[in-house]
Amino acid sequence: MKEQGFKIELKSRYDEWWRYNADLMCGCFDADDNRIGFVSTASDMADVGANLKVRPDNLPATRSVVLETPPCDHLVLYVYIIPHTLPAGNDIDSTRPFEAEIRITRGGRLLHSEKRAINQWSGASIELKVKAGE
């Protein structure tokens, strides 16, 4: 099979997903583990510290962040979910972690799918290593 690139998608169904910026950064490697590329994308909704009271009309209620790599053997992915607006309350029950999903496909075939619990206050830093044959 001819070497193909990977497609990475980050999404969440959380009602307040708009309060978070999401950055994806990916190192692309050949079969000998040499880095042959680097790609990144950012879905920045507002400046960190914006502390918006409500979702502005110009910010979408839902979104997914998609990153596509050039052809490569495997990748190392870094996902950063960064709150720009902290929760309005400080009650633990109302600020439980929310779920975000990371899906990685190659040539239309699902290679990796996982859901992560994201802390509403600190966001998340996630590192994943994915090889097409594993």
C-alpha positions in Angstrom: 0.0 0.0 0.0 1.3 3.4 -0.9 2.2 5.5 2.1 -0.6 7.9 3.0 -1.1 10.7 5.4 -3.2 10.6 8.6 -6.3 12.6 9.5 -6.7 13.7 13.1 -10.0 15.0 14.5 -10.6 16.5 17.9 -14.2 17.2 19.0 -16.5 17.5 22.0 -20.2 17.6 22.6 -19.7 19.7 25.7 -22.1 22.7 25.7 -19.3 25.0 26.7 -16.6 23.7 24.3 -16.5 27.2 23.0 -14.6 28.2 26.2 -11.5 26.4 25.0 -8.8 26.9 22.5 -7.5 23.7 20.9 -4.1 23.3 19.3 -2.9 20.2 17.4 0.8 19.7 16.6 2.1 16.6 14.8 5.6 15.3 14.0 5.6 13.0 11.0 8.1 10.2 10.7 9.4 7.7 8.2 9.9 3.9 8.8 13.4 4.6 10.1 12.0 7.0 12.7 13.4 10.1 11.0 11.2 13.2 11.2 10.2 14.1 7.7 7.6 16.7 8.5 5.7 18.8 11.0 2.1 20.1 10.8 -0.1 22.0 13.1 -3.4 23.8 13.4 -5.1 25.9 16.0 -8.7 26.6 16.8 -8.4 29.7 18.9 -11.8 31.0 20.0 -10.6 33.9 22.1 -7.4 35.2 23.9 -6.5 33.3 27.0 -7.9 35.2 30.0 -10.8 36.6 28.0 -13.2 35.4 30.7 -16.3 35.9 28.5 -19.6 35.8 30.3 -21.5 34.1 27.5 -20.6 32.6 24.1 -20.4 35.5 21.6 -22.6 35.1 18.5 -19.5 34.9 16.3 -18.2 31.8 18.1 -19.7 28.5 17.0 -21.5 26.4 19.6 -19.9 23.3 18.3 -16.8 22.6 16.3 -14.2 20.0 15.4 -10.6 20.6 14.9 -9.0 18.7 12.0 -5.4 18.2 11.1 -4.1 16.2 8.0 -0.5 15.1 7.7 1.6 14.5 4.6 2.3 10.8 3.8 4.3 9.3 6.6 4.9 6.0 8.4 3.9 7.1 11.9 3.3 10.2 14.0 3.7 11.8 17.3 0.7 14.1 18.1 0.4 16.8 20.8 -3.1 18.1 21.7 -3.4 21.1 23.8 -6.9 22.1 25.1 -6.5 25.5 26.8 -9.4 27.4 28.6 -9.7 31.0 27.6 -12.7 31.5 29.9 -12.9 29.7 33.2 -16.1 28.2 34.6 -18.4 30.8 36.1 -18.9 28.9 39.4 -16.6 27.0 41.7 -18.9 24.3 42.8 -17.3 20.9 42.1 -20.5 19.3 41.0 -21.0 21.9 38.3 -17.4 21.9 37.0 -16.9 18.2 36.5 -14.5 17.2 33.7 -16.1 17.1 30.2 -15.4 14.6 27.4 -13.3 15.3 24.3 -12.7 12.7 21.5 -9.6 12.2 19.4 -10.0 10.1 16.2 -7.1 9.2 13.9 -7.7 7.7 10.5 -5.6 6.8 7.5 -7.0 6.1 4.1 -10.5 6.1 5.6 -9.6 3.4 8.1 -9.9 4.2 11.8 -6.6 3.6 13.6 -7.2 5.2 16.9 -10.2 6.5 18.8 -10.3 7.6 22.4 -12.3 9.8 24.7 -10.5 11.9 27.4 -11.9 13.6 30.5 -10.9 17.3 30.3 -10.6 19.3 33.4 -12.6 22.5 33.1 -10.1 24.6 34.9 -6.8 23.4 33.5 -7.7 21.9 30.1 -5.3 19.2 28.9 -2.0 18.3 27.3 -2.1 15.0 25.5 0.7 13.1 23.7 -0.1 10.2 21.3 2.1 8.0 19.2 0.3 6.3 16.3 1.7 3.9 13.7 -0.5 2.7 10.8 0.3 -1.0 11.3 -0.5 -1.1 15.1 
